[in-house]
């Protein structure tokens, strides 16, 4: 056999040996893939269990005192004779009864159906802002080319509270406030469009 023939057969044999080693490595790789998949599924299942368990997954110190709570009371005007009956004293052990006396100042009746829509922000010059809002019957109305800040007070007959505003490049925010002045919905992202609904 010539030297070239020996070299050729050696190369072919070397390629064959490398191919068989590569095949053995590929054949033994499936348990690694299977174990990785099982591990990922196990971690996912454990995470879902903790999420679904919620508060049950946390522990509390049994020796710590119970959490305190704040009670907020509002004073209504005295419209009838004072109650002479003995107050109910059945309460939780950690609560202390408080008697509130009226200061005699009558407050105006507030219509709880009244809401105020507000659109505000940074309006660019020559940038028309369009506002769409729900009126007292829930029908939509459009105000075009408004200047900011824009407000609309509506006394609702139906529980539809909705306002949206759009522009070409202004930074807009919206709020819906109730009769007491508390914000019930807001969007303060300073975006070219904003929507509030409740």
HUFEN-V545148 format. One line per field, one symbol per residue. ss: DSSP state (@ for helix, = for strand, . for the rest). psi: psi as a letter, one per 30 degrees, with the letter a starting at -180 (. if undefined). A space follows every 50 residues. Layout:
ss: ???
psi: ???
//
This chain:
ss: ..@@@@@@@@@@@@@@@@@@@@@@@@@..@@@@@@@@@@@@@@@@@@@@@ @@@@@@@........................................... .............=========......======.....=======...= =====......=====....=======.....=========.=====.
psi: kleeeeeeeeeeeeeeeeeeeeeeeeegfeeeeeeeeeeeeeeeeeeeee eefbfffllkjffkllkllkkkkkklkjfllkkflklkgjllffkkkkkk kkgfkkkkkkjffklkkkklajklkhjkkkkklkafggkklkklhlkkkk lkkkjkflhjjkklkklfgljkllkkkaffgkkfkljhfhlfkkkkl.
//
